[in-house]
């Protein structure tokens, strides 16, 4: 088994990578291969006539050549920046196909009973938050643990955890977002720990306990020399306190044109996984006195969807200008639907089985905005479209089986649970991008 894996350019990028042709300087005699005007040594008028005709035609040929070169560069650049040609963006993957005539949209499928789940025991994983360990908090039915995601035209490969651990050797995996991102971070660590013999070799780098408010958590797998990190950035952009001369209702602001002030910590990662959305609601914004700011101007009348789009555009610009996507894989996970019985978020009815219909929760203005922004980016981004697949899973929420049962929870997910499937899909993309096969068995 190979221990170190150097990042190989993905198939998509090899296909779409069109190099600009060399354009030599017209002012250079060497570039045009022009011979200096010495006497030709011939007195034939025909020779002088031919040379004059070529001399007159040569600039025309140069002009035509330059025009063709420009068209090649323009066409190549267009292919490179057009995300609609990028299978990773569309959610396609180099997975195992059931029908070779159809492309695989890994996010178009259904939930099926799969007895190979769950993939770990949260009570045996020190990094699974107690509030998400539903079985450990008294949930008696276990049916919600037995569902796997089945795409229509392909299969999500089963991973050999030892293979994945070796793939991640010397890597830095970084999650950035809200508590949903932290849940996926915890899930990935628990999945990977099943392949580690010495559990004490896996530890939080600052000896911190997992809490809801801490801004950084980093877990190191010392035997493989890699870290899986989480940065709490619920809006992705900067949050600041009330500026001078602001209206009384303004207690804090979101600077939509400035990325979070901890963003420099994200730069040198090998993999970045972003998410945001759960905090972009009136209860977390306007009702707490938080409004939007662009430049030095406070935008009291700006809607949440418009602000969300501007914040994502700021994120996109930062990625394009700061992240070396030849080194770093960048993912953005879409909005995760909640299943509250009504908008006040007081009634949480967790079912025993998945829903047969999405009840409209497969649609999200946040997810749509993510797609629209990423579509116009000039660097490759993989969108993990989890909104639709998660909308069926009313049965998989924490509900009243948290560390505070008096407060029901139809937003967060039990562990083990749906975040494990998100990570299986995420890891399948990583394996494909690094040019490694997903393998079954030990």
Protein Blocks (a to p, Z undefined) as FASTA:
>chain_A
ZZbdcddddfklmmmmccddddddfklmklnopacdddehiabfklmmmmmmmmmmmmmm
mmmmmmmmmmmmmmmmmmmmmmklmmklnopacdddfblkbccdfkbccddddfkbcfbd
fklmmkbcfklmmmlnopablklmmcccddfkbccddddfklmmmmmgoiacddeddfkl
mmmmmmmmmmmmmmpmblmlpccfklpacdfklmbdcdddfknopacdddddfkopacdd
ddehiafklmbdcdfkbccfklmmmmmpcbdcddehjlmcfklmmmnopacdehjbccfk
bcfklmmmmmmmmmmmmmmmmmccklmccddddddddfdfbfnopaccddfbdcfbenlp
mpcfklmmmmmmmmmpcbdcddddfklmmmmmmmlpnklmcfblklccfkbccdedjklm
mmmmmmmmmmmmnopacdehZZ
